[in-house]
Amino acid sequence: MPVAAADILARAASELLRRDRTDLACACAGLALEEAPGDGRASELLAAALERQGRWEEALAHWRAAARDPPGRPQAAVNLALALLLHGRPGEAWPLFHGRIDLPGWISAATRASLSARRDARLRPGEPLEGRRVLVLTEQGLGDNLFAARWLAALSARRARIVLASTPALAPLLGRLPVLEGCLAPPDGRATTGLNMTGLEFDRWVPMLDLPGILGVEVPDAPEAPYLAPDPIRTAAWRERFAARGRPGRRRVGLVWSANPASLSAGRRSLDPEALASLAGIHGVDWISFQHDAPPGTLAGILPGVVDEVRGQPLDEYAAALSATDLLLTVDTMAAHLAGALGHPAWAMVTTGAGWYWGLEGGRCPWYGTLRLFRRPPSAPGWTEVTRDVARQLSSWAWP
């Protein structure tokens, strides 16, 4: 039957996408659409495959088609929102993006039960802010919140009284922001339970990533100044620690090669440690591993002498250690956002369509003034071309 054939083809396209075989994924998803015209799942798979190939306008058309079948499907609307943000169309994207809180996988610093109980108090665009106590919820991954924290100052500028409901990992770093009236977080041992909002006093609540839509944010003409700051005492301590382990006259370069393995896109955004071998011949650099989850000694045979003392540190300590380096070399993960938010020099290796905030082209990011982007071309089978380019640039940058 046609429906059964379409399902088989869609499953094949999904598996091929997971393996990054976008050519075959395109073919299977296209055949699935021929078998079941207008099928939302097949449209999404074809859109994702086209996006990875850099066929942006074709992909966007299929994201739109997926959102129409059936209308109101939250995941399809959110996927379309992300595609629109990638294309620099935030005015159309933000209203669709608000629907992510209805997705089963959406997480925040508050319990779902208390969110449902106070759904009527969710902050909406156009509502008055002056004098109102607004509870801002951290949500999703660490990088999402580090990116969105820039808009807390804009919310404060509209005279809102801001209380941050945070996960324990983010609270020490974000809690120092001067625009906050307070910062709430569950104890570390209860980090997965979330806060019960029904017992808190506030006028409105808002997930962190709703702020740009609430505030009417467009893509900036120029990156904002650093909006997060490390603990200066801890940064000085890490600088001394690295100096004791390193060699005189060398520049300190932090290194992150793998995204969070829990992410569905981690495989596309991560490098095999062996791909870093082209960095071994660079003189004038002391390498420092900032990879949280790497087993000890992972880089010992690839980059001899690498310093591996940051693994497992809490985020606030990690930020202080990062600020004690001269440069961070990272893949598309939390560390890239942390460096940008701190105003710290960083080179980020990004793949096609992986994150809307990186845009479609160019070596600069409109959101972070200190980040330089090295893009993996859509047709590239791996990261070899990117890492060789990085190695060439680092050789010119490093001290002889």
VOGU-3710 file (C-alpha; in Angstrom, 3 decimals, decimal comma):
1> mpvaaadila> 0,000/0,000/0,000  1,197/3,570/-0,665  1,101/4,551/3,000  3,260/1,566/3,988  5,759/2,347/1,231  5,929/5,987/2,327  6,607/4,905/5,904  9,427/2,569/4,860  11,006/5,289/2,739  10,694/7,836/5,550
11> raasellrrd> 12,367/5,463/8,000  15,188/4,939/5,531  15,592/8,705/5,057  15,730/9,204/8,822  18,449/6,567/9,241  20,439/7,995/6,325  20,255/11,457/7,866  21,584/10,018/11,107  24,521/8,655/9,121  24,923/12,027/7,362
21> rtdlacacag> 24,198/10,481/3,932  22,224/13,485/2,764  22,221/12,521/-0,929  20,444/9,233/-0,299  18,269/10,792/2,414  17,040/13,361/-0,116  16,191/10,603/-2,571  14,284/8,495/-0,037  12,391/11,449/1,439  11,481/12,642/-2,053
31> laleeapgdg> 10,133/9,188/-2,941  8,177/9,127/0,330  6,502/12,379/-0,683  5,642/10,918/-4,064  3,960/7,995/-2,307  2,155/10,216/0,214  1,920/13,810/-1,111  1,728/16,404/1,640  2,970/14,054/4,367  4,460/16,233/7,101
41> rasellaaal> 7,099/13,770/8,278  8,454/13,203/4,762  8,536/16,978/4,193  10,543/17,463/7,394  13,062/14,787/6,435  13,503/16,242/2,958  13,872/19,741/4,434  16,554/18,559/6,872  18,492/16,793/4,104  18,298/19,804/1,777
51> erqgrweeal> 19,414/22,108/4,584  22,532/20,049/5,227  23,357/20,361/1,529  23,095/24,148/1,682  19,944/24,223/-0,482  18,375/26,783/1,808  15,331/28,024/-0,091  14,246/24,527/-1,088  14,591/23,407/2,521  12,548/26,336/3,820
61> ahwraaardp> 9,719/25,525/1,392  9,538/21,984/2,767  9,674/23,178/6,383  6,636/25,311/5,562  4,884/22,336/3,977  5,572/20,197/7,060  4,050/22,851/9,322  0,820/22,725/7,302  0,271/18,978/7,842  -1,487/18,774/10,181
71> pgrpqaavnl> -1,849/22,442/11,148  -0,874/23,330/14,688  1,583/20,444/15,177  4,035/21,916/17,751  7,246/20,218/16,548  6,659/21,175/12,913  5,969/24,789/13,894  9,151/24,932/15,983  11,207/23,399/13,165  9,850/26,039/10,795
81> alalllhgrp> 10,696/28,741/13,350  14,303/27,545/13,539  14,563/27,543/9,740  13,179/31,082/9,596  15,696/32,217/12,225  18,470/30,647/10,173  17,278/32,770/7,238  17,224/35,934/9,381  13,420/36,270/9,540  12,798/36,614/13,298
91> geawplfhgr> 9,527/38,528/12,989  7,866/35,478/11,453  9,811/32,980/13,567  9,324/34,061/17,174  5,518/33,522/17,401  5,992/29,954/16,114  8,947/29,349/18,419  6,810/30,056/21,516  5,112/26,678/20,955  8,214/24,719/21,991
101> idlpgwisaa> 7,006/24,550/25,612  4,337/22,085/24,475  6,925/19,645/23,137  7,427/16,494/25,266  11,196/17,014/25,360  11,109/20,654/26,448  12,664/21,227/29,861  12,985/24,278/32,095  13,919/25,233/35,635  10,253/24,906/36,714
111> traslsarrd> 8,065/21,830/37,016  5,598/21,148/34,211  2,732/20,889/36,693  3,364/24,384/38,073  3,771/25,786/34,559  0,377/24,384/33,635  -1,178/25,763/36,802  0,158/29,267/36,046  -0,168/29,186/32,263  -2,351/32,293/32,335
121> arlrpgeple> 0,585/34,269/33,792  2,959/33,615/30,899  4,353/36,893/29,572  3,076/37,820/26,110  4,386/40,327/23,556  3,037/43,811/24,067  2,249/43,453/27,766  3,401/46,264/30,085  6,623/45,504/31,954  7,306/48,503/34,176
131> grrvlvlteq> 7,249/47,557/37,847  6,205/43,981/37,157  8,029/41,101/38,785  8,979/38,779/35,936  10,182/35,259/36,645  12,579/34,251/33,850  13,117/30,495/33,454  16,314/28,942/32,187  15,482/26,233/29,667  16,929/23,613/27,357
141> glgdnlfaar> 20,741/23,300/27,254  23,487/25,392/28,816  24,406/27,028/25,500  20,819/28,162/24,893  20,774/30,046/28,188  24,247/31,536/27,819  23,149/32,861/24,423  19,792/34,215/25,644  21,124/35,832/28,842  22,034/38,886/26,716
151> wlaalsarra> 18,371/39,935/26,744  18,006/40,166/30,522  19,530/43,652/30,396  17,006/44,716/27,743  14,182/43,379/29,910  15,544/45,339/32,859  15,794/48,486/30,711  12,005/48,304/30,354  11,821/48,534/34,146  10,836/44,939/34,815
161> rivlastpal> 11,855/43,462/38,159  13,664/40,250/37,199  13,973/37,070/39,211  15,814/34,218/37,513  14,660/30,645/38,048  17,798/28,686/37,187  19,242/25,215/37,106  22,017/24,723/39,702  24,708/24,630/37,000  23,892/28,095/35,669
171> apllgrlpvl> 22,991/29,860/38,923  26,501/30,898/40,128  27,451/32,480/36,779  24,132/34,056/35,788  23,269/34,945/39,377  25,982/37,635/39,395  24,187/39,680/36,741  23,450/43,102/38,245  20,028/43,359/36,558  18,593/40,542/38,679
181> egclappdgr> 16,516/41,099/41,764  17,122/37,505/42,758  18,168/34,068/41,508  16,402/30,864/42,553  17,681/27,335/42,001  16,962/23,914/43,489  19,771/22,254/45,452  22,242/20,252/43,378  20,777/17,003/44,607  17,334/17,996/43,294
191> attglnmtgl> 18,481/19,513/40,002  16,135/17,347/37,951  12,999/18,118/39,928  12,618/21,790/39,016  11,092/24,635/40,994  7,447/24,681/41,973  6,200/28,030/40,656  2,895/27,853/42,507  4,614/28,902/45,721  6,497/31,860/44,220
201> efdrwvpmld> 5,456/35,490/44,037  5,606/37,023/40,561  3,409/38,832/38,064  4,513/37,085/34,893  6,800/34,234/33,912  8,728/33,770/30,688  11,134/31,131/29,342  14,543/32,657/28,616  14,360/32,029/24,867  11,001/33,825/24,632
211> lpgilgvevp> 12,706/37,123/25,488  13,792/38,065/21,954  10,233/37,574/20,703  8,799/39,535/23,630  11,279/42,368/23,080  11,003/42,390/19,276  14,637/41,470/18,651  16,094/41,479/15,140  19,540/40,332/13,994  21,942/42,958/15,401
221> dapeapylap> 23,874/45,368/13,207  26,876/44,799/15,484  27,539/42,265/18,252  26,758/43,294/21,787  29,488/43,932/24,326  30,299/41,050/26,745  27,360/40,520/29,077  28,737/37,796/31,363  31,832/37,972/33,543  33,931/35,290/35,247
231> dpirtaawre> 35,057/35,415/38,852  38,277/37,496/38,589  39,923/35,817/41,571  39,335/32,364/40,150  40,541/33,490/36,712  43,805/34,728/38,230  44,225/31,400/40,031  43,762/29,469/36,780  46,203/31,745/34,977  48,864/30,898/37,577
241> rfaargrpgr> 47,980/27,212/37,363  48,339/27,131/33,581  51,583/29,085/33,735  53,028/26,530/36,147  52,105/23,665/33,819  53,033/25,368/30,559  56,142/26,653/28,850  57,348/30,261/28,919  56,397/32,393/25,942  53,670/30,036/24,742
251> rrvglvwsan> 50,103/31,016/24,007  47,435/29,029/25,825  44,745/27,574/23,575  41,731/25,764/24,993  40,297/22,893/22,983  36,791/21,370/22,752  36,172/18,761/20,060  32,880/17,105/20,973  29,319/18,315/21,547  27,041/16,960/24,267
261> paslsagrrs> 26,445/13,312/23,289  22,847/13,594/24,522  22,075/15,982/21,652  20,561/14,489/18,501  22,947/16,555/16,375  26,069/15,774/18,421  27,512/13,470/15,775  27,393/16,157/13,097  28,896/18,807/15,372  31,708/16,720/16,855
271> ldpealasla> 35,195/15,773/15,709  37,005/12,522/16,210  40,075/13,322/18,353  42,260/11,871/15,577  41,095/14,753/13,350  43,114/17,088/15,586  46,440/15,540/14,531  47,041/18,444/12,112  47,394/20,728/15,141  50,326/18,804/16,597
281> gihgvdwisf> 53,014/20,553/14,571  52,053/24,089/15,606  54,817/25,785/17,566  54,239/28,380/20,252  51,076/26,835/21,731  50,263/25,145/25,021  47,101/23,065/24,498  44,531/22,887/27,295  41,658/20,412/27,128  38,257/21,893/27,956
291> qhdappgtla> 36,393/18,734/26,962  34,140/17,893/29,898  33,460/14,225/29,220  36,705/12,978/27,656  38,480/10,098/29,406  41,868/11,104/30,836  44,650/10,859/28,305  42,405/11,063/25,233  44,734/13,553/23,517  48,021/12,345/25,002
301> gilpgvvdev> 49,122/10,579/21,830  47,740/13,270/19,508  48,845/16,497/21,175  51,700/15,596/23,539  51,902/17,772/26,628  48,239/18,776/26,584  47,078/20,132/29,955  44,015/18,254/31,212  42,909/19,840/34,489  39,563/21,465/33,611
311> rgqpldeyaa> 37,512/18,308/33,057  34,550/18,005/35,426  34,703/21,567/36,741  31,369/23,337/37,418  30,337/25,956/34,866  31,406/29,019/36,876  34,879/27,524/37,434  34,992/26,458/33,786  34,311/30,092/32,776  37,154/31,308/34,978
321> alsatdlllt> 39,554/28,754/33,491  38,466/29,663/29,954  39,142/33,334/30,652  42,705/32,419/31,640  43,500/31,222/28,106  44,465/33,293/25,059  42,080/31,546/22,679  39,461/28,804/22,614  39,223/26,417/19,664  35,865/24,661/19,822
331> vdtmaahlag> 33,141/22,884/17,935  29,536/24,105/18,013  28,687/23,521/21,651  28,200/25,291/24,986  31,823/26,454/25,150  31,396/28,571/22,001  28,480/30,444/23,561  30,315/30,846/26,856  33,346/32,365/25,144  31,131/34,728/23,137
341> alghpawamv> 29,133/35,806/26,187  32,385/36,488/28,081  33,840/38,422/25,133  36,718/35,937/24,984  38,527/35,179/21,691  37,326/31,908/20,182  37,423/30,047/16,890  34,369/27,866/16,350  34,207/25,024/13,829  30,584/24,768/12,678
351> ttgagwywgl> 28,710/22,585/10,237  26,023/23,571/7,759  22,671/24,417/9,310  23,587/23,158/12,790  22,645/26,317/14,690  20,580/29,261/13,483  22,659/31,770/15,460  25,706/31,074/13,249  23,855/32,219/10,121  24,298/30,840/6,634
361> eggrcpwygt> 27,700/32,110/5,563  30,743/34,173/6,483  33,445/33,967/9,094  31,831/36,212/11,677  28,832/35,741/13,952  26,422/38,692/14,312  25,791/37,805/17,957  29,357/37,452/19,251  32,073/39,938/18,360  35,005/37,774/19,506
371> lrlfrrppsa> 34,050/34,592/17,642  35,548/33,599/14,323  33,741/30,855/12,401  35,326/28,073/10,379  32,567/26,460/8,341  32,476/22,881/7,154  31,231/23,051/3,533  27,970/21,186/2,816  29,731/18,845/0,390  32,629/17,997/2,717
381> pgwtevtrdv> 32,620/14,361/3,939  34,399/15,244/7,189  36,335/17,888/9,102  39,758/17,445/7,488  39,514/20,578/5,356  38,384/22,662/8,330  41,049/21,444/10,755  43,794/22,004/8,163  42,575/25,560/7,638  42,519/26,101/11,406
391> arqlsswawp> 46,063/24,707/11,680  47,316/27,100/8,992  45,707/30,083/10,678  46,966/29,054/14,120  50,513/28,723/12,814  50,409/32,376/11,767  48,738/33,443/14,996  50,925/31,576/17,483  54,224/32,906/18,741  57,310/31,353/17,098
//
